[in-house]
C-alpha cells in the first residue's frame, strides 16, 4: 500500500523546528551521562542524547554538545577542552531520577553528583571521575573537537578504559546481557524508552533472500 509523507526542506526550517523533527523521529537515542571535572576540581555531570559510538578500531565515541544561548561553552564542553578527558556513563532505568537532577541548570561551581546523591568514583586512566551507580562507564581522552557552528560542537573521545558491572558482561566472550543492563534511550519531548522491548532478527544471506523471492540465482561479486 502506498504511503504519503510530509516533505520537509531543512533549508527552510528554523533550527528549533529541525531539532523537533530530528528528536521526534531519530529514536530511541542512547544517552551519554557525561562526567567531567573543571580545572578547579569541581565535578560536573550532564546527560546528552546526541551521542553514539562511531568506531571500534580505534574505539571512538561522539557527543554533540550544544552551546549556551550566548554561544559560550557549556560546562561539559569547556571542561573537556581544559582537561582533555571525560567519562561517558550509561543510564539505566534505576538511575533515571538521578540523571534528571543532573540535567538541571546548576551554576558551574555546583557539583551535580552531590545534588543527585550520586558517588564519584576516581578514574583509572583519566583524571575524571565516573558515576559509581552507573552500570557502565567509558573513560575517554579527547580525540578531536569539531566546531560545526557557533551553536554546537561535536566532541570525539577515544575510549581508554571501560567499567562494566559484573552481572552484565560475560568476561569470556565480552557479550553483555541487555536485560541486566536495562538501559534507557531518549525519545522526543520528555519521553524515554527502555531497551527491554527486544527481539532477534538475523541478517539473511543473499541466497536465503533469493529463495524467499523464488527468483533465479544472481551471480555475486
N, C-alpha and C positions, 0 to 999 in steps of 0.2 A: 504494500500500500504506500502510495507517495505521501510525503510529509511536506509541510510548509515550514519555513524558517524566517525569523527576523533577520534582515541583512543589516549589519552594523559596521559602518565605515569608521574605524578607530581614529582616522584623521579628523573626524567631525565631532568626536566625543570629548567632553571635558575629562580631565584626569580623574575626577571623582566618579563620573559615570563609567569610565573604563575600569576603574577599580571595582565598582559594584558588579559589572558583568563578569570580571575575572574571578572574584572571590565567591560568586554565587554558582559558578559552573566548573571551576577547576577545583574539584573537591573529591574526597577529603584531603586536605593538605597536612602533611606532618608538621609537628610543632617543635621548633628548636627553643628550648628553655635555656637561654644563654646566660652564663655567669662570666663576669669579668671583674677586674679589680683596678681601681684608679691608681695613679702614680702616688697618691697619698695613702693607699692601702684600704680604701673603702670598697667593700664588695657590692657589686650591682648584679641584679638578676632581672631578666625580662623575657617574655615569650615572643617568638616571631614565627609566622606561618608561611612566609615566603622563604622556603627552606627545602633543601633536598641534598642527597648525595649525588655526586657527578662522576666520580672516578674511583676505582679500587687500586689502580697502579699508575700513579701514586694515589693514596687514599685521600680524596678531596671532597669536602662538602661546601655548600654555598649558602650564604644568608643574604637576603635582600633587606636592607635596613633603611627605612625612610628617615629623612632628616626632620628636624623640628620646623614648624611653620616659618620661622625666621631664617631657615636654611642652616642653622647651626647643627652640629652633630649631636645625636642623642648620646646618652652616657655610654651605651654599648659600643657604638662606632668609635667614639673618642677614646675610650679605654683601650680598645683593640689597637688603635693607631699608636697609643703611647706605650703599651706594654708588649705588643706583638704576639699576644696569645689570648685564648678564650676557651671556654668549655661549653659544649652543647649537651644538655641533659634532655632525655626523652621523658615526655609527660605521660603518665599512666592515669587510669581512672581515679585511683586513690589520692592523687595529688592535684586534682582539678581546682579545688577551692584555694589551695596554697598558690598554685600557678596564677590564678586570677588576681590574688593580692599583689603579686609581683608586677602585674601589668598596670597597676595604678600609677598615677603621675607624681611619684615622690620626687623631692629635691635630690640633687646629686649626692649630698652628704648623708642621705638616709640609706641604711643597709636593708634592702628589700627582703633578704633571707630572714633577718631578725624579725621584721614586721610580719612575715608569714609563718613564723615559728619553725623555720627550717634550719638544718645543720649544714654548715660549710665544712667540707672535708678537704684537706690540703691536696693540691695537685701533686702528681708524681713526677711528671716531666715538664710541666709548665707552672709558672708562678701565678696560678689562678685556681681558686677552689672549685670543686664540683658540689652538687647538692646530694648529700648522703642519702636522702629519702628517695631520690630518683632511681628507677630500676636500671637505667643505662646512662652512661656519661662518656663523652668523647673529648679528650684533651686535644686541643688544636693549637698549632702555631700558625700565625697569619702568613698565608702563602701569597696573596695578592689582593689588592683592593681596586675595584673598577668604579669610578665615579661616572655613572651613566647619565646623570643630570645633576642640577643643583639640589634636586629634591630627594635623590636616592643614591645609595652606594651598594654595590654587590661585593661582599667580602668572601673570598675563598680561604678556607682553612685546611691545612694538612693535618690529618689525624695522626697523633704520635702515641696515644695510649687510650685504651678503652676499659671501662669498668662495667661489667655485665653481672647482674645479680645471679648468684649461683644456681637458683632453681629455674632460671630462664634458659640458659645455654648449656648444651652438651659439649664439654671441653674436648671430647674426642673427635667430634665432627664439626664443631663450631656452628651448628644449626641452632636456632632459637625457637622456643615454644611461644607462638603468638598469643595463646590463651593466657599463659602465665605473665607475659609482658603486659597484656591488656592496655595497649597504647591507645591514645585518642588523637583524632585529627580535627582540623578546623573546617567548619562549613561557612556559609555566608552569615552576615549579621552577628548575632550572639550564639550561633549554633556550633555544636560539636558532634562528632560521631565516633563511635568505638570501632575497634578492629575485630571484634568478636563475630561480626557478620561476615563469615569467612567461608570460601569454598575453593576446591581444587578444580582446575580446568587445564589439563595438559596440552601443550602445543602439539598439534598433529604433524606427522611427516607429510611431505608433498604427495607421496604415494597414497596415504590414507585419505587425503583430500580428494585426489582424483578418483579413488574408488567410491567415495561417498557421492560424487557427482556423476559417476558412471560415464566418465569421459576417457578417450584414448590416452595412453601414456604420452607425456610431454618430455622430451629429452631435457635433462637437467644440465646445468653448467653454462 
